[in-house]
Amino acid sequence: MSLVRYSLVVGAIATGSFAALWPVLGGRTQGTRSAVALGTTLAGLNAVAAYALVVWSSGRSNTAFFRAVLGGTLGRLAVLLAAVVIAVVGMGLPRLPLVLALLSYYVAFLVLELAVVHRRPAEATR
């Protein structure tokens, strides 16, 4: 799967499920809706960045692959942590909705990524 197609799938899952959740969030405060939207967006961007690193490193040496994947994981988690701190401390968004949305979508997109990467042809991952 190409990076563009993967990005479209992630975007469709994020926006479709967020739209389905909107009525549930309708009675909540604006901060709750913003926190859930931010958590969803962060998880989606994280998923696309992770897949971009896999696509970039495919066909390269094992060392380059592991540096991209492991180093990319460390970098992406640091960026997510900084974004959560800024959202909670700087923007005053509620913690629980933000973290629940971020973790829920993170796990869902991780499962998607593993399924897609697992189905990639063997020669594409060497």
C-alpha positions as CSV (number, residue, x, y, z in Angstrom):
1,M,0.0,0.0,0.0
2,S,1.3,3.4,-0.9
3,L,1.9,6.1,1.7
4,V,-0.9,8.3,0.1
5,R,-3.4,5.4,0.2
6,Y,-2.4,4.6,3.8
7,S,-2.9,8.2,4.7
8,L,-6.3,8.3,3.1
9,V,-7.3,5.1,5.0
10,V,-6.1,6.6,8.3
11,G,-7.9,9.8,7.6
12,A,-11.1,8.1,6.7
13,I,-11.0,6.0,9.9
14,A,-10.3,9.0,12.0
15,T,-12.9,11.3,10.5
16,G,-15.6,8.6,10.1
17,S,-15.3,7.4,13.7
18,F,-15.0,10.9,15.1
19,A,-18.2,11.9,13.2
20,A,-19.9,8.8,14.6
21,L,-18.8,9.9,18.1
22,W,-20.0,13.5,17.6
23,P,-23.5,12.9,18.9
24,V,-22.1,11.3,22.1
25,L,-19.8,14.3,22.5
26,G,-22.5,16.8,21.7
27,G,-23.6,17.2,25.3
28,R,-20.0,17.7,26.5
29,T,-18.1,20.9,26.8
30,Q,-16.2,22.5,23.9
31,G,-13.0,21.5,25.7
32,T,-13.9,17.9,25.7
33,R,-14.7,17.9,22.0
34,S,-11.4,19.7,21.3
35,A,-9.5,17.3,23.4
36,V,-10.9,14.3,21.6
37,A,-10.3,15.9,18.2
38,L,-6.7,16.7,19.1
39,G,-6.1,13.1,20.4
40,T,-7.6,11.7,17.2
41,T,-5.5,14.0,15.1
42,L,-2.3,13.3,17.0
43,A,-2.8,9.5,16.7
44,G,-3.5,9.8,13.0
45,L,-0.4,11.9,12.3
46,N,1.6,9.5,14.4
47,A,0.3,6.5,12.3
48,V,1.1,8.2,9.0
49,A,4.6,9.1,10.2
50,A,5.3,5.5,11.4
51,Y,4.2,4.1,8.0
52,A,6.3,6.7,6.2
53,L,9.3,5.5,8.1
54,V,8.6,1.9,7.2
55,V,8.1,2.8,3.5
56,W,11.3,4.9,3.5
57,S,13.4,2.2,5.1
58,S,12.1,-0.7,2.9
59,G,14.8,-1.8,0.5
60,R,17.5,-0.4,2.7
61,S,19.9,-2.2,5.0
62,N,18.7,-3.9,8.2
63,T,20.6,-1.2,10.1
64,A,18.8,1.6,8.3
65,F,15.5,-0.1,8.8
66,F,16.0,-0.6,12.6
67,R,17.3,3.0,13.0
68,A,14.4,4.4,11.2
69,V,11.8,2.3,13.0
70,L,13.3,2.4,16.5
71,G,14.6,6.0,16.3
72,G,11.4,7.1,14.7
73,T,9.4,5.5,17.5
74,L,11.5,7.4,20.1
75,G,11.1,10.6,18.2
76,R,7.4,10.2,17.6
77,L,6.7,9.4,21.2
78,A,8.7,12.4,22.4
79,V,6.6,14.6,20.0
80,L,3.4,13.1,21.3
81,L,4.4,13.6,24.9
82,A,5.2,17.3,24.2
83,A,1.9,17.8,22.4
84,V,0.0,16.3,25.3
85,V,1.8,18.4,27.8
86,I,1.2,21.6,25.7
87,A,-2.5,20.7,25.3
88,V,-3.1,20.0,29.0
89,V,-0.9,22.6,30.6
90,G,-0.8,25.3,27.9
91,M,-4.2,25.0,26.4
92,G,-6.1,23.7,29.4
93,L,-7.7,20.8,27.6
94,P,-9.2,18.1,29.8
95,R,-6.7,15.3,30.3
96,L,-8.9,12.2,30.3
97,P,-10.7,12.7,27.0
98,L,-7.4,13.7,25.3
99,V,-5.5,10.6,26.6
100,L,-8.4,8.2,26.0
101,A,-8.8,9.3,22.4
102,L,-5.1,9.3,21.8
103,L,-4.5,5.9,23.3
104,S,-7.6,4.4,21.6
105,Y,-6.7,5.6,18.2
106,Y,-3.0,4.8,18.7
107,V,-3.9,1.1,19.4
108,A,-6.3,1.0,16.5
109,F,-3.8,2.5,14.1
110,L,-1.0,0.3,15.4
111,V,-3.2,-2.8,14.6
112,L,-3.8,-1.4,11.1
113,E,-0.1,-0.7,10.5
114,L,0.9,-4.2,11.6
115,A,-1.7,-5.7,9.3
116,V,-0.6,-3.6,6.3
117,V,3.1,-4.1,6.9
118,H,2.6,-7.8,7.4
119,R,1.0,-8.0,4.0
120,R,3.6,-6.1,2.1
121,P,5.6,-8.3,-0.3
122,A,8.8,-9.8,1.2
123,E,11.0,-8.1,-1.4
124,A,9.5,-4.7,-0.5
125,T,10.6,-4.9,3.1
126,R,14.2,-5.9,2.3
